[in-house]
């Protein structure tokens, strides 16, 4: 998909230089690679944060309380359906 993005001159120069070294006509592939890498890194960081949060919560409530909460949640969802 085509779109317009403002890119600082120094980044544009670096992209054109790298594209030329790789024998590419443009730098779209380079931008896509960079976005893929950046977004994967963000997902990884979010997953790590989620795992740490879950680890901290383990054992914070009793099994009985957890089961009671599950039942209430199911009941609430059934009532809304």
CNS distance restraints for C-alpha pairs under 8 A (distance, minus, plus):
assign (resid   7 and name CA) (resid  11 and name CA) 6.40 0.50 0.50
assign (resid   7 and name CA) (resid  12 and name CA) 6.23 0.50 0.50
assign (resid   8 and name CA) (resid  12 and name CA) 6.31 0.50 0.50
assign (resid   9 and name CA) (resid  13 and name CA) 6.12 0.50 0.50
assign (resid  10 and name CA) (resid  14 and name CA) 6.23 0.50 0.50
assign (resid  11 and name CA) (resid  15 and name CA) 6.04 0.50 0.50
assign (resid  12 and name CA) (resid  16 and name CA) 6.14 0.50 0.50
assign (resid  13 and name CA) (resid  17 and name CA) 6.10 0.50 0.50
assign (resid  14 and name CA) (resid  18 and name CA) 6.11 0.50 0.50
assign (resid  15 and name CA) (resid  19 and name CA) 5.98 0.50 0.50
assign (resid  15 and name CA) (resid  27 and name CA) 6.07 0.50 0.50
assign (resid  15 and name CA) (resid  30 and name CA) 7.24 0.50 0.50
assign (resid  16 and name CA) (resid  20 and name CA) 6.10 0.50 0.50
assign (resid  16 and name CA) (resid  26 and name CA) 7.16 0.50 0.50
assign (resid  16 and name CA) (resid  27 and name CA) 6.37 0.50 0.50
assign (resid  17 and name CA) (resid  21 and name CA) 6.30 0.50 0.50
assign (resid  18 and name CA) (resid  22 and name CA) 6.25 0.50 0.50
assign (resid  19 and name CA) (resid  23 and name CA) 6.10 0.50 0.50
assign (resid  19 and name CA) (resid  24 and name CA) 4.94 0.50 0.50
assign (resid  19 and name CA) (resid  25 and name CA) 6.89 0.50 0.50
assign (resid  19 and name CA) (resid  26 and name CA) 6.35 0.50 0.50
assign (resid  19 and name CA) (resid  27 and name CA) 5.54 0.50 0.50
assign (resid  19 and name CA) (resid  30 and name CA) 7.30 0.50 0.50
assign (resid  20 and name CA) (resid  24 and name CA) 5.71 0.50 0.50
assign (resid  20 and name CA) (resid  25 and name CA) 7.10 0.50 0.50
assign (resid  27 and name CA) (resid  31 and name CA) 6.40 0.50 0.50
assign (resid  28 and name CA) (resid  32 and name CA) 6.18 0.50 0.50
assign (resid  29 and name CA) (resid  33 and name CA) 6.14 0.50 0.50
assign (resid  30 and name CA) (resid  34 and name CA) 6.17 0.50 0.50
assign (resid  31 and name CA) (resid  35 and name CA) 6.13 0.50 0.50
assign (resid  32 and name CA) (resid  36 and name CA) 6.05 0.50 0.50
assign (resid  33 and name CA) (resid  37 and name CA) 6.20 0.50 0.50
assign (resid  34 and name CA) (resid  38 and name CA) 6.12 0.50 0.50
assign (resid  35 and name CA) (resid  39 and name CA) 5.95 0.50 0.50
assign (resid  36 and name CA) (resid  40 and name CA) 6.06 0.50 0.50
assign (resid  37 and name CA) (resid  41 and name CA) 6.18 0.50 0.50
assign (resid  38 and name CA) (resid  42 and name CA) 6.33 0.50 0.50
assign (resid  39 and name CA) (resid  43 and name CA) 6.24 0.50 0.50
assign (resid  40 and name CA) (resid  44 and name CA) 6.18 0.50 0.50
assign (resid  41 and name CA) (resid  45 and name CA) 6.27 0.50 0.50
assign (resid  42 and name CA) (resid  46 and name CA) 6.16 0.50 0.50
assign (resid  43 and name CA) (resid  47 and name CA) 6.11 0.50 0.50
assign (resid  44 and name CA) (resid  48 and name CA) 6.18 0.50 0.50
assign (resid  45 and name CA) (resid  49 and name CA) 6.24 0.50 0.50
assign (resid  46 and name CA) (resid  50 and name CA) 6.15 0.50 0.50
assign (resid  47 and name CA) (resid  51 and name CA) 6.09 0.50 0.50
assign (resid  48 and name CA) (resid  52 and name CA) 6.20 0.50 0.50
assign (resid  49 and name CA) (resid  53 and name CA) 6.16 0.50 0.50
assign (resid  50 and name CA) (resid  54 and name CA) 6.17 0.50 0.50
assign (resid  51 and name CA) (resid  55 and name CA) 6.07 0.50 0.50
assign (resid  52 and name CA) (resid  56 and name CA) 6.23 0.50 0.50
assign (resid  53 and name CA) (resid  57 and name CA) 6.33 0.50 0.50
assign (resid  54 and name CA) (resid  58 and name CA) 6.26 0.50 0.50
assign (resid  56 and name CA) (resid  60 and name CA) 7.84 0.50 0.50
assign (resid  61 and name CA) (resid  65 and name CA) 6.30 0.50 0.50
assign (resid  61 and name CA) (resid  66 and name CA) 6.59 0.50 0.50
assign (resid  62 and name CA) (resid  66 and name CA) 6.22 0.50 0.50
assign (resid  63 and name CA) (resid  67 and name CA) 6.12 0.50 0.50
assign (resid  64 and name CA) (resid  68 and name CA) 6.14 0.50 0.50
assign (resid  65 and name CA) (resid  69 and name CA) 6.14 0.50 0.50
assign (resid  66 and name CA) (resid  70 and name CA) 6.22 0.50 0.50
assign (resid  67 and name CA) (resid  71 and name CA) 6.23 0.50 0.50
assign (resid  68 and name CA) (resid  72 and name CA) 6.23 0.50 0.50
assign (resid  69 and name CA) (resid  73 and name CA) 6.05 0.50 0.50
assign (resid  70 and name CA) (resid  74 and name CA) 6.15 0.50 0.50
assign (resid  71 and name CA) (resid  75 and name CA) 6.09 0.50 0.50
assign (resid  72 and name CA) (resid  76 and name CA) 6.06 0.50 0.50
assign (resid  73 and name CA) (resid  77 and name CA) 6.18 0.50 0.50
assign (resid  74 and name CA) (resid  78 and name CA) 6.14 0.50 0.50
assign (resid  75 and name CA) (resid  79 and name CA) 6.24 0.50 0.50
assign (resid  76 and name CA) (resid  80 and name CA) 6.40 0.50 0.50
assign (resid  77 and name CA) (resid  81 and name CA) 6.32 0.50 0.50
